[in-house]
Amino acid sequence: MPVQIGATAHAFTDPTGLLSDCHRRVEMFMGSLQAVAAISDQPLTDEARRSLDLALRYFREAAPKHTADEEESLFPRLRRIKSTAMEQALAQMDALEQDHRWAEPLHAAVERLGNRYLETGMLSAVDASDFHGTVEQLAAMYKRHIEIEDGYVFPVARGSLSKAETDAIAAEMAARRKVSPIAL
């Protein structure tokens, strides 16, 4: 049974497909955060509360697995492949890993401010402005980041990785989620 990490369900036999599925979920939850941040100078509604809670949970629990999938499973294997296309992808991967580090304090701020909003039902004008600005910074980074991975790095990976490497990545991704990969 494939694990669904977004609107499309890829099997573990296609780890870059699973990572792209996760990008769709990142986009969905970033959209939720942006919608809530846009009204964060107002009292929190029940609908906004549900959206905020789900988005915060996703970025707290699932997103770190996605980062580990890339940085611990995919990128190291790609770095061992010698080809012109891979050399060009390597420069992109370094920038992508820097994005992950750059985003960490922003995610911490979104978590802190989002939880304050959930707890109090209202943010001060300063906190609402900070929340909105931080969410927008993350959204811009993710837009660029996802375009690079989906448009360049993942296609190069699909054309460069052996079946054994793909199977190993898939097994590691499944282990992070404590599920059993199928068809390996």
N, CA, C and O of each residue as an XYZ file, in Angstrom:
736
protein
N       0.851     -1.178      0.000
C       0.000      0.000      0.000
C       0.896      1.241      0.000
O       1.736      1.381      0.890
N       0.743      2.138     -0.966
C       1.568      3.345     -0.988
C       1.193      4.290      0.151
O       0.041      4.353      0.581
N       2.188      5.011      0.619
C       1.946      6.047      1.623
C       1.573      7.314      0.874
O       2.267      7.704     -0.064
N       0.500      7.951      1.270
C       0.106      9.190      0.613
C       0.660     10.366      1.393
O       0.317     10.581      2.555
N       1.534     11.130      0.724
C       2.144     12.303      1.349
C       1.745     13.529      0.528
O       2.580     14.401      0.284
N       0.541     13.608      0.117
C       0.075     14.732     -0.685
C      -1.110     14.295     -1.518
O      -1.721     13.265     -1.233
N      -1.446     15.062     -2.545
C      -2.615     14.786     -3.364
C      -2.424     13.546     -4.225
O      -3.392     12.835     -4.495
N      -1.197     13.270     -4.663
C      -0.897     12.104     -5.463
C      -0.187     11.106     -4.575
O       0.619     11.486     -3.726
N      -0.479      9.844     -4.763
C       0.174      8.826     -3.942
C       1.169      8.052     -4.784
O       0.786      7.309     -5.688
N       2.446      8.227     -4.486
C       3.484      7.430     -5.106
C       3.874      6.330     -4.138
O       3.757      6.491     -2.923
N       4.329      5.233     -4.665
C       4.815      4.138     -3.835
C       6.260      4.403     -3.447
O       6.917      5.273     -4.017
N       6.745      3.653     -2.481
C       8.136      3.808     -2.070
C       9.107      3.427     -3.185
O      10.292      3.752     -3.109
N       8.618      2.746     -4.214
C       9.480      2.422     -5.353
C       9.866      3.682     -6.124
O      10.749      3.640     -6.981
N       9.211      4.796     -5.824
C       9.507      6.086     -6.466
C       9.743      7.145     -5.389
O       8.877      7.986     -5.146
N      10.922      7.108     -4.737
C      11.148      8.045     -3.636
C      11.091      9.514     -4.044
O      10.611     10.344     -3.272
N      11.569      9.853     -5.239
C      11.483     11.262     -5.632
C      10.037     11.651     -5.902
O       9.667     12.811     -5.724
N       9.212     10.697     -6.332
C       7.775     10.953     -6.462
C       7.147     11.229     -5.106
O       6.313     12.125     -4.978
N       7.548     10.455     -4.080
C       7.057     10.705     -2.719
C       7.489     12.075     -2.221
O       6.714     12.785     -1.579
N       8.734     12.443     -2.522
C       9.218     13.761     -2.100
C       8.438     14.875     -2.799
O       8.131     15.896     -2.184
N       8.122     14.684     -4.060
C       7.303     15.680     -4.768
C       5.891     15.737     -4.196
O       5.303     16.813     -4.094
N       5.345     14.574     -3.822
C       4.035     14.556     -3.162
C       4.085     15.395     -1.886
O       3.159     16.150     -1.589
N       5.169     15.253     -1.145
C       5.338     16.023      0.088
C       5.363     17.519     -0.222
O       4.848     18.326      0.553
N       5.961     17.885     -1.355
C       5.971     19.300     -1.736
C       4.554     19.834     -1.919
O       4.278     20.985     -1.581
N       3.669     19.020     -2.443
C       2.283     19.470     -2.599
C       1.674     19.728     -1.219
O       0.906     20.673     -1.036
N       2.024     18.882     -0.261
C       1.505     19.085      1.087
C       2.129     20.333      1.717
O       1.431     21.091      2.390
N       3.426     20.559      1.513
C       4.076     21.779      2.011
C       3.349     22.997      1.454
O       3.043     23.936      2.189
N       3.073     22.976      0.154
C       2.369     24.107     -0.473
C       0.985     24.300      0.139
O       0.566     25.430      0.387
N       0.284     23.210      0.381
C      -1.055     23.300      0.970
C      -0.996     23.907      2.370
O      -1.766     24.812      2.693
N      -0.076     23.402      3.204
C       0.005     23.909      4.578
C       0.597     25.314      4.636
O       0.246     26.088      5.526
N       1.481     25.655      3.714
C       1.959     27.041      3.658
C       0.796     27.956      3.289
O       0.673     29.055      3.831
N      -0.053     27.511      2.373
C      -1.234     28.293      2.033
C      -2.138     28.500      3.236
O      -2.690     29.584      3.423
N      -2.291     27.464      4.051
C      -3.086     27.594      5.281
C      -2.458     28.606      6.226
O      -3.150     29.459      6.781
N      -1.141     28.509      6.407
C      -0.457     29.468      7.279
C      -0.587     30.892      6.751
O      -0.792     31.827      7.524
N      -0.467     31.057      5.439
C      -0.597     32.395      4.856
C      -1.999     32.953      5.080
O      -2.156     34.133      5.392
N      -3.013     32.109      4.922
C      -4.394     32.572      5.123
C      -4.614     32.976      6.576
O      -5.250     33.994      6.847
N      -4.094     32.186      7.511
C      -4.262     32.522      8.929
C      -3.446     33.760      9.274
O      -3.922     34.634      9.999
N      -2.227     33.842      8.765
C      -1.370     35.002      9.058
C      -1.996     36.293      8.543
O      -1.827     37.356      9.141
N      -2.720     36.195      7.428
C      -3.353     37.390      6.857
C      -4.443     37.957      7.758
O      -4.778     39.136      7.651
N      -5.001     37.137      8.642
C      -6.062     37.606      9.552
C      -5.605     37.583     11.008
O      -6.428     37.679     11.918
N      -4.293     37.457     11.232
C      -3.795     37.261     12.599
C      -3.905     38.500     13.478
O      -3.595     38.444     14.668
N      -4.346     39.624     12.902
C      -4.605     40.809     13.722
C      -6.058     40.831     14.212
O      -6.513     41.815     14.796
N      -6.777     39.730     13.962
C      -8.171     39.594     14.370
C      -8.309     38.395     15.299
O      -7.410     37.556     15.357
N      -9.422     38.299     16.029
C      -9.633     37.111     16.866
C      -9.646     35.842     16.012
O     -10.142     35.845     14.885
N      -9.100     34.770     16.559
C      -8.987     33.495     15.862
C     -10.355     32.830     15.752
O     -11.031     32.630     16.761
N     -10.763     32.488     14.540
C     -12.026     31.779     14.326
C     -11.792     30.278     14.499
O     -10.651     29.816     14.508
N     -12.880     29.526     14.634
C     -12.762     28.074     14.770
C     -12.108     27.460     13.534
O     -11.250     26.586     13.658
N     -12.503     27.908     12.353
C     -11.928     27.376     11.113
C     -10.439     27.696     11.025
O      -9.638     26.830     10.671
N     -10.068     28.925     11.341
C      -8.655     29.310     11.312
C      -7.874     28.534     12.368
O      -6.720     28.171     12.140
N      -8.481     28.280     13.501
C      -7.825     27.501     14.569
C      -7.484     26.104     14.063
O      -6.365     25.627     14.257
N      -8.441     25.451     13.420
C      -8.198     24.101     12.884
C      -7.089     24.125     11.837
O      -6.192     23.281     11.855
N      -7.154     25.089     10.930
C      -6.126     25.197      9.882
C      -4.744     25.444     10.473
O      -3.767     24.817     10.064
N      -4.667     26.348     11.425
C      -3.391     26.676     12.055
C      -2.838     25.479     12.810
O      -1.653     25.166     12.698
N      -3.679     24.813     13.571
C      -3.236     23.650     14.334
C      -2.694     22.558     13.409
O      -1.638     21.985     13.680
N      -3.400     22.272     12.332
C      -2.955     21.242     11.387
C      -1.643     21.636     10.710
O      -0.746     20.805     10.565
N      -1.528     22.883     10.300
C      -0.303     23.339      9.626
C       0.893     23.297     10.573
O       1.974     22.845     10.193
N       0.701     23.763     11.790
C       1.804     23.726     12.758
C       2.234     22.285     13.023
O       3.429     21.998     13.098
N       1.281     21.393     13.162
C       1.594     19.982     13.403
C       2.368     19.394     12.222
O       3.340     18.662     12.409
N       1.929     19.720     11.008
C       2.630     19.202      9.829
C       4.092     19.655      9.826
O       4.997     18.836      9.665
N       4.318     20.947     10.002
C       5.693     21.448      9.930
C       6.531     20.989     11.124
O       7.757     20.929     11.028
N       5.902     20.674     12.221
C       6.626     20.196     13.411
C       6.965     18.709     13.283
O       8.054     18.292     13.680
N       6.047     17.901     12.734
C       6.210     16.448     12.750
C       6.637     15.850     11.412
O       7.537     15.010     11.381
N       6.026     16.254     10.329
C       6.285     15.611      9.036
C       7.419     16.267      8.257
O       8.225     15.572      7.637
N       7.490     17.575      8.279
C       8.509     18.267      7.481
C       9.936     17.857      7.841
O      10.765     17.736      6.939
N      10.262     17.638      9.121
C      11.635     17.187      9.422
C      11.987     15.842      8.776
O      13.147     15.604      8.440
N      11.000     14.970      8.601
C      11.258     13.698      7.921
C      11.606     13.939      6.458
O      12.489     13.282      5.906
N      10.911     14.882      5.835
C      11.199     15.229      4.449
C      12.630     15.760      4.314
O      13.356     15.374      3.399
N      13.021     16.633      5.217
C      14.384     17.175      5.190
C      15.397     16.048      5.359
O      16.407     16.013      4.655
N      15.138     15.134      6.278
C      16.042     13.996      6.478
C      16.074     13.106      5.236
O      17.131     12.593      4.869
N      14.926     12.921      4.590
C      14.895     12.132      3.354
C      15.873     12.707      2.331
O      16.599     11.970      1.664
N      15.878     14.013      2.220
C      16.765     14.663      1.258
C      18.218     14.635      1.721
O      19.101     14.177      0.995
N      18.460     15.130      2.940
C      19.828     15.350      3.394
C      20.551     14.078      3.830
O      21.778     14.015      3.751
N      19.821     13.072      4.284
C      20.461     11.853      4.770
C      20.390     10.709      3.761
O      21.247      9.825      3.764
N      19.374     10.721      2.899
C      19.180      9.599      1.985
C      19.471      9.953      0.527
O      20.264      9.277     -0.128
N      18.841     10.999      0.022
C      18.971     11.328     -1.400
C      20.270     12.062     -1.738
O      21.051     11.586     -2.561
N      20.501     13.196     -1.120
C      21.634     14.040     -1.514
C      22.989     13.342     -1.388
O      23.815     13.485     -2.289
N      23.259     12.589     -0.306
C      24.565     11.923     -0.230
C      24.804     10.944     -1.383
O      25.921     10.832     -1.887
N      23.756     10.244     -1.794
C      23.909      9.303     -2.914
C      24.140     10.053     -4.218
O      24.932      9.624     -5.057
N      23.449     11.172     -4.382
C      23.646     11.954     -5.602
C      25.065     12.519     -5.671
O      25.642     12.622     -6.753
N      25.620     12.880     -4.527
C      26.977     13.440     -4.502
C      28.032     12.432     -4.950
O      29.122     12.825     -5.365
N      27.725     11.144     -4.871
C      28.685     10.110     -5.280
C      28.638      9.837     -6.784
O      29.509      9.144     -7.309
N      27.640     10.369     -7.480
C      27.492     10.128     -8.916
C      28.302     11.170     -9.678
O      28.197     12.369     -9.420
N      29.107     10.694    -10.613
C      29.956     11.591    -11.416
C      29.351     11.738    -12.812
O      29.391     10.813    -13.623
N      28.792     12.915    -13.073
C      28.270     13.240    -14.399
C      28.122     14.752    -14.485
O      28.075     15.435    -13.462
N      28.051     15.268    -15.691
C      27.890     16.710    -15.885
C      26.584     17.197    -15.271
O      26.554     18.215    -14.579
N      25.512     16.465    -15.530
C      24.207     16.864    -14.974
C      24.260     16.866    -13.456
O      23.694     17.752    -12.815
N      24.937     15.876    -12.874
C      24.999     15.801    -11.424
C      25.855     16.927    -10.864
O      25.532     17.462     -9.804
N      26.929     17.302    -11.535
C      27.753     18.417    -11.062
C      26.920     19.700    -10.982
O      27.058     20.473    -10.033
N      26.070     19.922    -11.962
C      25.198     21.095    -11.943
C      24.165     20.980    -10.817
O      23.832     21.973    -10.170
N      23.667     19.777    -10.593
C      22.688     19.562     -9.514
C      23.334     19.749     -8.145
O      22.675     20.207     -7.211
N      24.617     19.401     -8.013
C      25.299     19.519     -6.724
C      25.292     20.955     -6.207
O      25.081     21.182     -5.016
N      25.518     21.908     -7.079
C      25.486     23.314     -6.664
C      24.102     23.673     -6.142
O      23.974     24.429     -5.179
N      23.079     23.138     -6.769
C      21.708     23.380     -6.310
C      21.477     22.728     -4.943
O      20.822     23.314     -4.082
N      22.010     21.527     -4.741
C      21.782     20.819     -3.476
C      22.420     21.553     -2.306
O      21.849     21.593     -1.216
N      23.594     22.132     -2.518
C      24.216     22.915     -1.443
C      23.308     24.071     -1.025
O      23.129     24.330      0.165
N      22.743     24.759     -2.005
C      21.835     25.878     -1.708
C      20.560     25.380     -1.028
O      20.026     26.049     -0.144
N      20.076     24.217     -1.434
C      18.867     23.660     -0.828
C      19.106     23.314      0.641
O      18.245     23.558      1.487
N      20.270     22.750      0.943
C      20.586     22.452      2.340
C      20.730     23.739      3.152
O      20.353     23.781      4.324
N      21.267     24.773      2.541
C      21.345     26.070      3.225
C      19.944     26.610      3.500
O      19.706     27.203      4.552
N      19.015     26.410      2.562
C      17.621     26.807      2.787
C      17.061     26.124      4.031
O      16.373     26.752      4.836
N      17.360     24.832      4.184
C      16.857     24.096      5.352
C      17.350     24.742      6.646
O      16.575     24.917      7.586
N      18.624     25.094      6.696
C      19.178     25.737      7.909
C      18.594     27.141      8.103
O      18.267     27.526      9.225
N      18.464     27.900      7.021
C      17.925     29.259      7.079
C      16.487     29.245      7.599
O      16.077     30.150      8.326
N      15.727     28.223      7.227
C      14.313     28.153      7.595
C      14.087     27.742      9.047
O      13.022     28.023      9.597
N      15.051     27.089      9.682
C      14.845     26.581     11.042
C      14.393     27.666     12.030
O      13.400     27.454     12.727
N      15.079     28.824     12.125
C      14.600     29.833     13.078
C      13.251     30.436     12.678
O      12.476     30.857     13.537
N      12.978     30.474     11.389
C      11.673     30.984     10.946
C      10.565     30.019     11.366
O       9.505     30.440     11.828
N      10.821     28.726     11.199
C       9.828     27.741     11.651
C       9.624     27.830     13.158
O       8.499     27.705     13.644
N      10.704     28.044     13.894
C      10.582     28.182     15.352
C       9.721     29.393     15.706
O       8.896     29.318     16.617
N       9.903     30.499     15.000
C       9.103     31.704     15.258
C       7.638     31.464     14.898
O       6.745     31.876     15.638
N       7.384     30.798     13.766
C       6.003     30.494     13.367
C       5.356     29.583     14.405
O       4.195     29.777     14.767
N       6.097     28.601     14.881
C       5.573     27.686     15.911
C       5.228     28.462     17.188
O       4.152     28.290     17.760
N       6.146     29.308     17.616
C       5.935     30.077     18.857
C       4.747     31.018     18.717
O       3.869     31.034     19.580
N       4.707     31.799     17.650
C       3.622     32.767     17.458
C       2.301     32.064     17.156
O       1.247     32.480     17.637
N       2.361     31.002     16.359
C       1.146     30.245     16.054
C       0.546     29.624     17.298
O      -0.671     29.644     17.479
N       1.389     29.071     18.159
C       0.874     28.504     19.423
C       0.325     29.587     20.334
O      -0.669     29.367     21.026
N       0.955     30.752     20.343
C       0.423     31.866     21.145
C      -0.975     32.237     20.642
O      -1.888     32.478     21.432
N      -1.126     32.277     19.312
C      -2.424     32.599     18.713
C      -3.456     31.538     19.096
O      -4.597     31.864     19.422
N      -3.050     30.268     19.055
C      -3.969     29.192     19.445
C      -4.354     29.297     20.915
O      -5.514     29.082     21.265
N      -3.405     29.624     21.770
C      -3.651     29.689     23.212
C      -4.496     30.890     23.621
O      -5.382     30.769     24.468
N      -4.225     32.048     23.022
C      -4.890     33.279     23.462
C      -6.054     33.685     22.570
O      -6.922     34.450     22.991
N      -6.076     33.177     21.337
C      -7.137     33.546     20.406
C      -6.957     34.910     19.773
O      -7.801     35.354     18.994
N      -5.852     35.584     20.104
C      -5.603     36.933     19.566
C      -4.105     37.197     19.666
O      -3.457     36.788     20.630
N      -3.566     37.877     18.673
C      -2.167     38.305     18.716
C      -2.115     39.818     18.819
O      -2.983     40.522     18.303
N      -1.089     40.304     19.491
C      -0.872     41.753     19.515
C      -0.549     42.209     18.101
O      -0.235     41.385     17.243
N      -0.621     43.486     17.854
C      -0.308     44.030     16.529
C       1.120     43.677     16.123
O       1.379     43.328     14.972
N       2.040     43.770     17.076
C       3.448     43.444     16.780
C       3.590     41.964     16.452
O       4.237     41.608     15.467
N       2.990     41.093     17.271
C       3.076     39.655     17.016
C       2.390     39.278     15.703
O       2.893     38.433     14.961
N       1.262     39.890     15.416
C       0.560     39.602     14.161
C       1.424     39.999     12.968
O       1.492     39.268     11.980
N       2.076     41.139     13.054
C       2.966     41.589     11.983
C       4.159     40.649     11.832
O       4.541     40.299     10.715
N       4.744     40.242     12.954
C       5.876     39.308     12.920
C       5.450     37.961     12.331
O       6.164     37.380     11.513
N       4.294     37.476     12.749
C       3.774     36.201     12.261
C       3.572     36.259     10.749
O       4.010     35.369     10.020
N       2.914     37.301     10.294
C       2.651     37.460      8.866
C       3.955     37.545      8.074
O       4.109     36.868      7.057
N       4.888     38.369      8.534
C       6.156     38.537      7.817
C       6.974     37.257      7.771
O       7.582     36.942      6.748
N       6.991     36.523      8.865
C       7.759     35.281      8.919
C       7.146     34.224      8.013
O       7.866     33.525      7.299
N       5.840     34.104      8.037
C       5.162     33.148      7.162
C       5.439     33.493      5.703
O       5.691     32.596      4.900
N       5.398     34.764      5.349
C       5.652     35.157      3.955
C       7.089     34.860      3.536
O       7.328     34.479      2.390
N       8.046     35.027      4.441
C       9.433     34.677      4.125
C       9.562     33.176      3.850
O      10.213     32.764      2.890
N       8.939     32.375      4.700
C       8.965     30.927      4.493
C       8.290     30.539      3.180
O       8.801     29.696      2.442
N       7.161     31.142      2.893
C       6.431     30.815      1.662
C       7.273     31.118      0.431
O       7.293     30.328     -0.513
N       7.966     32.246      0.426
C       8.811     32.612     -0.719
C       9.964     31.622     -0.865
O      10.292     31.212     -1.979
N      10.580     31.237      0.256
C      11.682     30.276      0.201
C      11.182     28.942     -0.320
O      11.805     28.350     -1.201
N      10.057     28.457      0.214
C       9.553     27.157     -0.227
C       9.185     27.170     -1.708
O       9.405     26.176     -2.400
N       8.639     28.252     -2.199
C       8.284     28.328     -3.620
C       9.523     28.119     -4.485
O       9.508     27.309     -5.412
N      10.580     28.839     -4.186
C      11.828     28.723     -4.958
C      12.458     27.343     -4.748
O      12.897     26.705     -5.704
N      12.498     26.896     -3.518
C      13.108     25.629     -3.134
C      12.429     24.461     -3.869
O      13.100     23.601     -4.440
N      11.125     24.448     -3.846
C      10.366     23.378     -4.490
C      10.543     23.404     -6.001
O      10.658     22.351     -6.628
N      10.566     24.586     -6.588
C      10.783     24.683     -8.042
C      12.113     24.058     -8.435
O      12.192     23.361     -9.446
N      13.158     24.296     -7.652
C      14.481     23.737     -7.949
C      14.465     22.221     -7.794
O      14.966     21.506     -8.662
N      13.898     21.728     -6.709
C      13.898     20.278     -6.494
C      13.033     19.554     -7.510
O      13.488     18.604     -8.146
N      11.782     19.992     -7.670
C      10.876     19.301     -8.589
C      11.300     19.480    -10.050
O      11.155     18.566    -10.861
N      11.816     20.651    -10.373
C      12.137     20.946    -11.761
C      13.512     20.512    -12.214
O      13.743     20.342    -13.411
N      14.435     20.326    -11.274
C      15.798     20.012    -11.693
C      16.407     18.838    -10.927
O      16.796     17.845    -11.542
N      16.496     18.931     -9.606
C      17.218     17.924     -8.833
C      16.542     16.556     -8.915
O      17.219     15.558     -9.161
N      15.241     16.485     -8.718
C      14.574     15.188     -8.737
C      14.623     14.528    -10.111
O      14.860     13.321    -10.177
N      14.410     15.258    -11.226
C      14.560     14.603    -12.528
C      15.980     14.073    -12.762
O      16.147     12.990    -13.324
N      16.994     14.819    -12.341
C      18.371     14.334    -12.477
C      18.548     13.077    -11.628
O      19.181     12.114    -12.062
N      17.991     13.088    -10.425
C      18.091     11.917     -9.548
C      17.437     10.700    -10.190
O      18.016      9.614    -10.197
N      16.233     10.876    -10.729
C      15.526      9.747    -11.351
C      16.344      9.147    -12.493
O      16.342      7.931    -12.690
N      17.038      9.994    -13.240
C      17.832      9.502    -14.362
C      19.207      9.002    -13.985
O      19.906      8.449    -14.834
N      19.621      9.175    -12.745
C      20.989      8.856    -12.339
C      21.113      7.745    -11.310
O      22.131      7.054    -11.270
N      20.113      7.564    -10.490
C      20.202      6.570     -9.410
C      19.946      5.160     -9.924
O      19.081      4.935    -10.771
N      20.714      4.220     -9.394
C      20.481      2.816     -9.724
C      19.264      2.312     -8.953
O      18.782      2.963     -8.026
N      18.780      1.137     -9.357
C      17.655      0.546     -8.631
C      18.055      0.263     -7.187
O      17.250      0.469     -6.279
N      19.267     -0.198     -6.957
C      19.721     -0.490     -5.588
C      19.728      0.785     -4.741
O      19.325      0.763     -3.578
N      20.186      1.893     -5.328
C      20.198      3.169     -4.594
C      18.776      3.651     -4.317
O      18.474      4.115     -3.218
N      17.912      3.538     -5.314
C      16.513      3.932     -5.144
C      15.846      3.085     -4.065
O      15.106      3.602     -3.228
N      16.114      1.779     -4.088
C      15.545      0.886     -3.069
C      16.047      1.250     -1.676
O      15.279      1.221     -0.714
N      17.327      1.591     -1.559
C      17.896      1.958     -0.253
C      17.263      3.251      0.258
O      16.929      3.353      1.438
N      17.100      4.230     -0.619
C      16.449      5.495     -0.234
C      15.026      5.214      0.226
O      14.580      5.725      1.253
N      14.319      4.395     -0.549
C      12.933      4.056     -0.203
C      12.854      3.378      1.163
O      11.972      3.697      1.960
N      13.763      2.453      1.438
C      13.751      1.753      2.729
C      14.017      2.733      3.875
O      13.393      2.630      4.931
N      14.924      3.668      3.678
C      15.222      4.659      4.718
C      14.027      5.582      4.949
O      13.702      5.910      6.090
N      13.373      5.998      3.859
C      12.196      6.852      3.995
C      11.093      6.115      4.758
O      10.451      6.690      5.637
N      10.879      4.856      4.422
C       9.846      4.063      5.102
C      10.182      3.905      6.586
O       9.300      3.997      7.440
N      11.450      3.669      6.885
C      11.856      3.501      8.283
C      11.601      4.781      9.085
O      11.192      4.710     10.244
N      11.838      5.947      8.479
C      11.561      7.210      9.185
C      10.085      7.335      9.546
O       9.734      7.958     10.547
N       9.236      6.748      8.737
C       7.788      6.834      8.952
C       7.245      5.608      9.677
O       6.047      5.494      9.934
N       8.161      4.692      9.999
C       7.802      3.461     10.710
C       6.739      2.657      9.970
O       5.792      2.137     10.560
N       6.934      2.575      8.646
C       6.073      1.753      7.792
C       6.964      0.817      6.996
O       8.180      0.996      6.935
N       6.351     -0.169      6.396
C       7.101     -1.127      5.595
C       6.969     -0.763      4.122
O       5.855     -0.650      3.612
N       8.098     -0.577      3.431
C       8.006     -0.307      1.985
C       7.561     -1.577      1.271
O       7.836     -2.686      1.729
N       6.877     -1.407      0.154
C       6.454     -2.580     -0.608
C       7.216     -2.624     -1.908
O       7.770     -1.615     -2.345
N       7.247     -3.773     -2.522
C       7.827     -3.973     -3.846
C       9.292     -3.571     -3.918
O       9.749     -3.072     -4.946
N      10.029     -3.783     -2.839
C      11.474     -3.516     -2.912
C      12.205     -4.748     -3.352
O      13.430     -4.729     -3.475
